[in-house]
Amino acid sequence: MSDVFPPVIDLTSPSAPELIDSACRTVGFFQILGHDIPTNLMDSVLDVADQFFGQPLAQKMTWASTAPEVERGYSAKGTEGLAYSLDLDNPPDLFEAITIGRENLPDDPAFHDTEHHFFAPNIWPTTPPALKPTLLEYWDHAERVVHRLTSLMAVGLGLSGDYFEPFTDKAVEALRINYFEGRPGDTALPNQFGIGPHTDYGIVTVLLADAEPALQVYSPDGHWRYVVPVEGALVVNVGDLMSRWTNDRWRSTLHRVTPVLSKDNVIRRRRSIPFFHEGNYDALVECLPTCTGPGNPPRYGPITGGEHVLAKVMAGRLLEAAGAESTLGDRADAVTG
């Protein structure tokens, strides 16, 4: 599979930590097999997505959050623009979404702090009836996968397999269904995307997506390349916090979704389901000991994970960026040129 982009890694392989390190040093994206999420469950997630988003807009809007800072429930097309998290003045994005967070909160003060809204109650649609149980079942599997990944990542970075656990045992996490639909006659404005150019904000993202080509990754050779998952695979990428932790040994990679527009007068659809693993809100992120040394000083100052992610989330929802710091570095021309 050497010609597949991004590379495919079997999590059951003894060489998985080294392969993850190699992929994260170069493209920052990879695909995983051996994740043990049942195929029928992944199919069910895509199916309930079709059922939910196929409802009339007025019906879907009854499950929208009334507070833009609370990322729960339904988001209509044109209400978000992820390029805003990079201070780009692009038109709003052409996707609609539904977002959930952790459902059952442990009896721990960390999960009941209302200041940042990351543990706000979910807004559950009542139709289709299968949506809630399906997404909760998938959440449990995806959460297990991200902890398995961070353990392998730690080993790949020369650390103990449980290194990240104290930083992620009360993690801010979110599961989102992004839905794109292009009907005959639909158009896009200049510099308008399905999802605008951005980097993910947290530690790691695990993506379930269909095979409709639209996701593009900014590759090391300076080109935008399409990602089409191999059968049964999930797509993984590291976020800004992991870039900061690794002192840019691993780079959070620019990616975008091109407009999903109709072809040959046929409705075109795409579904993608990212699980965002952001870490503990109060986790202090500073350069890892294995990622600095003589001639390679830390490039970023310490920051709490929540402080960084909150600023990015607010910017992406068309609110003030609140001083979100970029990890783009020399890749800025990819989105401004």
Order of alpha helices (4+ residues) and beta strands (2+ residues): beta-alpha-beta-alpha-alpha-beta-beta-alpha-alpha-beta-beta-beta-beta-beta-beta-alpha-beta-beta-beta-beta-alpha-alpha
